[in-house]
């Protein structure tokens, strides 16, 4: 049987190895599209050990660069120190992500989580290194941390749109994501577009007259952060509950026995080896250590770039946002090569929603705490209603609006769709780097 036909049959069986193709009819009668029911399998077929050679090599390379910088930093040019710090930091961060994901997979296997719960927790833990990086960058440049979080949203939206164009389509030119992601995703993008537009318009209004408020005070940042986090909490609840409801419908429509339900769940962890709690905790601790070391090196790059090399905050944040997302893009590419297109696309979409409603509010709250109680006299606080900041917030509306339209069309992306998204992204970057960036202090 050809691989494409075999994969289609697997999807029609809703991930059940002993089901018949007629199961698709029962699923459709229950209102479920079998093409949206692919099973996410964690782990790798050849992953016999918790520590894999690729990320072990990356960790070793990062440690070597870090040691060399510690020994020879005073004798090296500033640009070499900055570049070496960035490379070492990114290697540590990628290693931390791998450790977090591996520990999450093995913990989920021990606890018997469903694939939607395990996937959600894994995606949230994979953002932990970004939290650490931002925590290190804020004392150096709060504005750079703020811009990093926002630019990362655009980077991930751009990657999501371009990747969607290269997905294999059906006869109607569509590639279908799981229904819970499409439904909840559309709603969360509407919220992001509305919030970005509202904040941007308020900033313009306050700048347009003699209103005394021309910046975000600490209480503003903290309040906005908690509002975004509350939206994210409801979004995660809706996503997980929608998946649970869908799984229940699959079991009822196919009249699955408890054994068949257990088999469907076991497919998720078919490639995950059993591990002790000691090993799981050790992997998590290794991820924390790698995230801290990576955050310190990335912050060192930001300090050198802004103070010694004279790069503006916008350009520095753009460089960090692009390179910091490399680990996510590598995961996307690996999933695509294995044929897990739905998983790759869901991860790419999660990169948008989690940065907007998890990483960004964390950044705002952290800056607010730093501004209010740690260093109120930092020259970059409060965050001004500057041209670049207005651009970053206002452009969320057209970016998310385009993505909403694409989701409603089930990713019927053509060359025009991709061109539109690329144009929005390029226009934002050109405007910010050319006109919105302020010179370093």
Secondary structure by P-SEA (a helix, b strand, c coil): ccaaaaaaaaaaaccccccccaaaaaaaaaccccccbbbbbcccccccccccaaaaaaaaaaaaaaaaaaaccccccaaaaaaaaaaaaaaaaaaaaaaaaaaaaaaaaaacccaaaaaaaaaaaaaaaaaaaaaaaccccaaaaaaaaaaaaaaaaaaaaaaaaaccccccccccccaaaaaaaaaaaaaaaaaaaaaaaaaaaaaacccccccccaaaaaaaaaaaaaaaaaaaaaaaaaaaaaaaaaaaaacccaaaaaaaaaaaacccccccaaaaaaaaaaaaaaaaaaaaaaaaaaaaacccccccaaaaaaaaaaaaaaaaaaaaaaaaaacaaaaaaaaaaaaaaaaaccaaaaaaaaaaaaacccccccccccccccaaaaaaaaaaaaaaaaaaaaaaacccccaaaaaaaaaaaaaaaaaaacccccccc
